[in-house]
């Protein structure tokens, strides 16, 4: 359950374009979360795309560090917060996470903010009965 398989990564260019043109988004600093409910049922309930802009972080080492931290936070928290919530539906959630911060944040800060973002996503998800927080 704590794996981050290839099927969970959003790689299809058509789906990525659809996510950013038709999807909804919200901000939880230092993240911009874009999400879209895809009608077809894949083998995974959620596909994720992680992006760190080159404009803010020129060095690839810094971009890769942030992406590694976000992937690890997602990997450890998806089974507890996201998968049980999405397993009720027969659709796939496309999730785009863009890091919009200006500096490299600590892991604990990123994890706290990511949980806040998942909580907000759960409240925005149609048909959700999300009164409780994480």
C-alpha positions as CSV (number, residue, x, y, z in Angstrom):
1,X,0.0,0.0,0.0
2,X,3.0,2.3,0.6
3,X,4.3,2.0,-3.0
4,X,4.3,4.6,-5.7
5,X,3.8,2.6,-8.9
6,X,4.1,3.7,-12.5
7,X,0.3,3.4,-12.9
8,X,-0.1,6.1,-10.2
9,X,2.0,8.6,-12.2
10,X,0.1,10.9,-14.6
11,X,2.1,10.6,-17.9
12,X,-0.5,10.7,-20.6
13,X,-0.2,14.1,-22.4
14,X,-3.9,14.1,-23.3
15,X,-4.9,13.6,-19.7
16,X,-2.4,16.3,-18.5
17,X,-3.8,18.8,-21.0
18,X,-7.3,17.9,-19.9
19,X,-6.4,18.3,-16.3
20,X,-5.0,21.8,-16.7
21,X,-7.7,23.1,-19.1
22,X,-10.8,21.6,-17.6
23,X,-9.8,20.9,-14.1
24,X,-10.3,22.9,-10.9
25,X,-7.6,24.2,-8.8
26,X,-6.9,25.8,-5.4
27,X,-3.9,27.1,-3.4
28,X,-2.5,25.8,-0.2
29,X,0.8,27.5,0.1
30,X,3.4,26.2,-1.1
31,X,1.2,24.0,-3.4
32,X,-1.2,24.7,-6.2
33,X,-3.5,21.7,-6.5
34,X,-5.2,21.0,-9.8
35,X,-7.7,18.2,-9.9
36,X,-10.2,16.6,-12.2
37,X,-12.4,13.6,-12.0
38,X,-11.9,11.3,-14.9
39,X,-14.9,9.1,-15.8
40,X,-13.1,5.9,-16.7
41,X,-12.1,3.6,-14.0
42,X,-8.4,2.8,-14.1
43,X,-6.6,0.2,-11.9
44,X,-5.7,3.0,-9.5
45,X,-8.1,5.5,-7.9
46,X,-5.7,8.5,-8.4
47,X,-3.0,9.6,-10.8
48,X,-0.6,12.3,-9.7
49,X,1.7,14.8,-11.5
50,X,4.3,16.7,-9.5
51,X,5.8,19.9,-11.0
52,X,8.4,22.3,-9.8
53,X,8.9,25.3,-12.1
54,X,12.3,25.9,-13.6
55,X,11.7,29.7,-13.4
56,X,11.8,29.6,-9.5
57,X,14.5,26.9,-9.1
58,X,17.2,27.1,-11.8
59,X,19.3,24.2,-10.5
60,X,17.9,20.7,-11.3
61,X,19.3,19.5,-7.9
62,X,16.9,21.8,-6.1
63,X,13.9,20.8,-8.3
64,X,14.6,17.1,-7.8
65,X,14.9,17.5,-4.1
66,X,11.5,19.1,-3.8
67,X,9.9,16.6,-6.1
68,X,11.4,13.7,-4.1
69,X,10.0,15.2,-0.9
70,X,6.6,15.6,-2.3
71,X,6.6,12.1,-3.8
72,X,7.6,10.7,-0.4
73,X,4.9,12.6,1.4
74,X,2.3,11.4,-1.1
75,X,3.5,7.8,-0.9
76,X,3.2,7.8,2.9
77,X,-0.1,9.6,3.2
78,X,-2.2,8.3,0.3
79,X,-3.2,5.0,2.0
80,X,-4.4,6.8,5.1
81,X,-6.1,9.9,3.7
82,X,-6.8,9.6,-0.1
83,X,-7.3,6.0,-1.1
84,X,-10.1,5.1,1.4
85,X,-12.0,8.2,0.4
86,X,-11.6,7.5,-3.3
87,X,-12.3,3.8,-3.2
88,X,-16.1,4.5,-2.8
89,X,-16.2,6.0,-6.3
90,X,-15.7,4.2,-9.6
91,X,-13.8,7.1,-11.1
92,X,-10.2,8.2,-11.3
93,X,-8.9,11.4,-9.7
94,X,-6.3,13.3,-11.7
95,X,-4.1,15.3,-9.4
96,X,-1.6,17.9,-10.4
97,X,0.7,19.3,-7.7
98,X,2.7,22.4,-8.5
99,X,5.2,23.8,-6.0
100,X,4.8,27.5,-6.0
101,X,7.1,28.4,-3.0
102,X,10.2,30.5,-3.5
103,X,12.5,28.5,-1.3
104,X,13.1,24.9,-0.4
105,X,10.9,24.0,2.6
106,X,11.4,21.5,5.3
107,X,9.9,18.1,5.0
108,X,7.7,18.6,8.1
109,X,6.3,21.8,6.8
110,X,5.5,20.3,3.4
111,X,3.9,17.3,5.0
112,X,1.6,19.5,7.1
113,X,0.6,21.6,4.1
114,X,0.0,18.5,2.0
115,X,-2.3,17.1,4.5
116,X,-4.2,20.4,4.6
117,X,-4.4,20.2,0.8
118,X,-5.8,16.7,0.9
119,X,-8.3,17.8,3.5
120,X,-9.5,20.7,1.3
121,X,-9.6,18.4,-1.7
122,X,-11.8,16.0,0.2
123,X,-14.2,18.8,1.1
124,X,-14.4,20.0,-2.6
125,X,-14.9,16.5,-4.0
126,X,-18.4,16.1,-5.3
127,X,-20.6,13.8,-3.2
128,X,-18.3,13.8,-0.3
129,X,-19.4,13.7,3.3
130,X,-16.3,15.3,4.6
131,X,-17.1,16.9,7.9
132,X,-14.1,15.5,9.8
133,X,-10.6,16.7,9.4
134,X,-7.5,14.6,9.1
